[in-house]
Amino acid sequence: MKNTYIIGVILALGAALLNGTVGILSKGLFSSNLTPSAVSFYKCFIAFIVLTIFALFNLKMRKTILSLFKKIPYMALCSFLGIFVLYFFETTAYKFDTVPLVVFILLGTSVLTTFIFSTFLLNEKKNRFNYIGLVLLIVGLCVMEFSTGISGNISIGAIFAAIAGVGYGLFLVFTKKFSLDGGLSLIWYFLLFGIIYLFVPFYQEGLTVPELNTIPSLISLAILPTIGGFYCTTKALTYLEATKVQVLELTEPLFATLFAFVFLAELIQGVELVGAFLILIAIYVSEYQPKEKITKNEVNI
């Protein structure tokens, strides 16, 4: 049990690290002829091609793909939430706001969504530490949002980030509820439906071909967060509760903020460090499980 818990934690943190690269890679592509719709579509399309080629040489993956066929309705729904809603609105949000702002609003909305729906749909029990951690998370996120310059008016980027967060939170809950576990084969299905969904806004906006110098960034988006991030998240859900996975993945804003500072010169302010500290404390509190008191009778037994 302890080993599976540690594996789940490592996978969730790995997903946060990989997903933290989305902002800097996406923003770099906006300077070319690619729109947010095009970036969302191409990164999923490239990831799908990579996994398809891998499946051609992997008998076990092909068998798993066939075995998952009966769960197509469930995978189609989760793909809509976790691929289309998340990627389309997240990528669009980066067009309007900074990476730290988008990521913190996205993850903050996501954790609230997961917390609420996991209680009703997954019957996950919450203790007082979970609620205390949730409050600290909200405070930490508010501090981070304030430090990035949120005014009285909510920006378009913030709205898109919140929509993306709701989609991701529901994706975590439904993936757990439907017991979807198939590793790369499951991600193959998510991407298959995802490119179908994402093609609609891409087509309506006007099809464009990526420039040659954008290929490395698109491949990085396809390999790191799209394949790697989703793989770590879906595998973590097989070891941990959806709420625990979501809370651990709240470290993503810390990675995203660091990457934004290093690659985009989006400075980390002193107040942001306070918010980051509160988030780390919130994660510890949420994960803390008090030791059960041992009674005298239990000792005698």
URWO-V536971 format. One record per residue. N is the residue number from 1. RES is the residue in one small letter. NEAR is the number of other ideal C-beta (glycine too) atoms within 10 Angstrom. Layout:
n:N res:RES near:NEAR
n:N res:RES near:NEAR
This chain:
n:1 res:m near:6
n:2 res:k near:6
n:3 res:n near:8
n:4 res:t near:11
n:5 res:y near:13
n:6 res:i near:11
n:7 res:i near:15
n:8 res:g near:21
n:9 res:v near:17
n:10 res:i near:15
n:11 res:l near:23
n:12 res:a near:26
n:13 res:l near:18
n:14 res:g near:19
n:15 res:a near:25
n:16 res:a near:23
n:17 res:l near:22
n:18 res:l near:22
n:19 res:n near:29
n:20 res:g near:25
n:21 res:t near:20
n:22 res:v near:28
n:23 res:g near:32
n:24 res:i near:20
n:25 res:l near:23
n:26 res:s near:26
n:27 res:k near:21
n:28 res:g near:18
n:29 res:l near:24
n:30 res:f near:15
n:31 res:s near:8
n:32 res:s near:17
n:33 res:n near:12
n:34 res:l near:23
n:35 res:t near:19
n:36 res:p near:24
n:37 res:s near:23
n:38 res:a near:25
n:39 res:v near:31
n:40 res:s near:30
n:41 res:f near:27
n:42 res:y near:25
n:43 res:k near:31
n:44 res:c near:29
n:45 res:f near:19
n:46 res:i near:22
n:47 res:a near:28
n:48 res:f near:22
n:49 res:i near:13
n:50 res:v near:18
n:51 res:l near:25
n:52 res:t near:14
n:53 res:i near:10
n:54 res:f near:13
n:55 res:a near:18
n:56 res:l near:10
n:57 res:f near:8
n:58 res:n near:15
n:59 res:l near:9
n:60 res:k near:11
n:61 res:m near:19
n:62 res:r near:14
n:63 res:k near:12
n:64 res:t near:18
n:65 res:i near:20
n:66 res:l near:10
n:67 res:s near:11
n:68 res:l near:18
n:69 res:f near:9
n:70 res:k near:8
n:71 res:k near:16
n:72 res:i near:13
n:73 res:p near:9
n:74 res:y near:17
n:75 res:m near:24
n:76 res:a near:16
n:77 res:l near:16
n:78 res:c near:26
n:79 res:s near:25
n:80 res:f near:20
n:81 res:l near:20
n:82 res:g near:26
n:83 res:i near:27
n:84 res:f near:21
n:85 res:v near:20
n:86 res:l near:27
n:87 res:y near:28
n:88 res:f near:26
n:89 res:f near:24
n:90 res:e near:25
n:91 res:t near:30
n:92 res:t near:24
n:93 res:a near:30
n:94 res:y near:25
n:95 res:k near:16
n:96 res:f near:16
n:97 res:d near:21
n:98 res:t near:20
n:99 res:v near:25
n:100 res:p near:29
n:101 res:l near:27
n:102 res:v near:34
n:103 res:v near:31
n:104 res:f near:33
n:105 res:i near:28
n:106 res:l near:31
n:107 res:l near:29
n:108 res:g near:23
n:109 res:t near:21
n:110 res:s near:26
n:111 res:v near:26
n:112 res:l near:19
n:113 res:t near:21
n:114 res:t near:29
n:115 res:f near:23
n:116 res:i near:13
n:117 res:f near:20
n:118 res:s near:24
n:119 res:t near:15
n:120 res:f near:9
n:121 res:l near:14
n:122 res:l near:17
n:123 res:n near:8
n:124 res:e near:18
n:125 res:k near:10
n:126 res:k near:14
n:127 res:n near:12
n:128 res:r near:9
n:129 res:f near:15
n:130 res:n near:20
n:131 res:y near:13
n:132 res:i near:15
n:133 res:g near:26
n:134 res:l near:19
n:135 res:v near:12
n:136 res:l near:19
n:137 res:l near:25
n:138 res:i near:15
n:139 res:v near:16
n:140 res:g near:24
n:141 res:l near:23
n:142 res:c near:15
n:143 res:v near:20
n:144 res:m near:29
n:145 res:e near:18
n:146 res:f near:14
n:147 res:s near:20
n:148 res:t near:22
n:149 res:g near:11
n:150 res:i near:17
n:151 res:s near:7
n:152 res:g near:4
n:153 res:n near:6
n:154 res:i near:11
n:155 res:s near:17
n:156 res:i near:12
n:157 res:g near:19
n:158 res:a near:22
n:159 res:i near:15
n:160 res:f near:24
n:161 res:a near:27
n:162 res:a near:21
n:163 res:i near:19
n:164 res:a near:26
n:165 res:g near:28
n:166 res:v near:20
n:167 res:g near:24
n:168 res:y near:28
n:169 res:g near:28
n:170 res:l near:22
n:171 res:f near:28
n:172 res:l near:29
n:173 res:v near:27
n:174 res:f near:21
n:175 res:t near:26
n:176 res:k near:24
n:177 res:k near:16
n:178 res:f near:14
n:179 res:s near:10
n:180 res:l near:19
n:181 res:d near:15
n:182 res:g near:20
n:183 res:g near:14
n:184 res:l near:20
n:185 res:s near:20
n:186 res:l near:23
n:187 res:i near:26
n:188 res:w near:24
n:189 res:y near:23
n:190 res:f near:28
n:191 res:l near:27
n:192 res:l near:19
n:193 res:f near:21
n:194 res:g near:29
n:195 res:i near:23
n:196 res:i near:15
n:197 res:y near:20
n:198 res:l near:25
n:199 res:f near:16
n:200 res:v near:13
n:201 res:p near:17
n:202 res:f near:22
n:203 res:y near:11
n:204 res:q near:9
n:205 res:e near:13
n:206 res:g near:9
n:207 res:l near:11
n:208 res:t near:15
n:209 res:v near:10
n:210 res:p near:17
n:211 res:e near:11
n:212 res:l near:8
n:213 res:n near:9
n:214 res:t near:19
n:215 res:i near:12
n:216 res:p near:11
n:217 res:s near:21
n:218 res:l near:21
n:219 res:i near:16
n:220 res:s near:17
n:221 res:l near:26
n:222 res:a near:23
n:223 res:i near:16
n:224 res:l near:19
n:225 res:p near:25
n:226 res:t near:29
n:227 res:i near:24
n:228 res:g near:19
n:229 res:g near:23
n:230 res:f near:25
n:231 res:y near:19
n:232 res:c near:24
n:233 res:t near:25
n:234 res:t near:26
n:235 res:k near:23
n:236 res:a near:25
n:237 res:l near:24
n:238 res:t near:18
n:239 res:y near:19
n:240 res:l near:22
n:241 res:e near:17
n:242 res:a near:24
n:243 res:t near:27
n:244 res:k near:23
n:245 res:v near:28
n:246 res:q near:28
n:247 res:v near:27
n:248 res:l near:23
n:249 res:e near:29
n:250 res:l near:25
n:251 res:t near:21
n:252 res:e near:27
n:253 res:p near:31
n:254 res:l near:23
n:255 res:f near:18
n:256 res:a near:27
n:257 res:t near:27
n:258 res:l near:15
n:259 res:f near:21
n:260 res:a near:24
n:261 res:f near:16
n:262 res:v near:10
n:263 res:f near:15
n:264 res:l near:15
n:265 res:a near:7
n:266 res:e near:20
n:267 res:l near:10
n:268 res:i near:15
n:269 res:q near:14
n:270 res:g near:7
n:271 res:v near:13
n:272 res:e near:22
n:273 res:l near:14
n:274 res:v near:16
n:275 res:g near:25
n:276 res:a near:22
n:277 res:f near:13
n:278 res:l near:19
n:279 res:i near:26
n:280 res:l near:15
n:281 res:i near:16
n:282 res:a near:23
n:283 res:i near:21
n:284 res:y near:13
n:285 res:v near:19
n:286 res:s near:25
n:287 res:e near:16
n:288 res:y near:12
n:289 res:q near:7
n:290 res:p near:8
n:291 res:k near:5
n:292 res:e near:7
n:293 res:k near:6
n:294 res:i near:8
n:295 res:t near:9
n:296 res:k near:7
n:297 res:n near:7
n:298 res:e near:9
n:299 res:v near:7
n:300 res:n near:6
n:301 res:i near:6
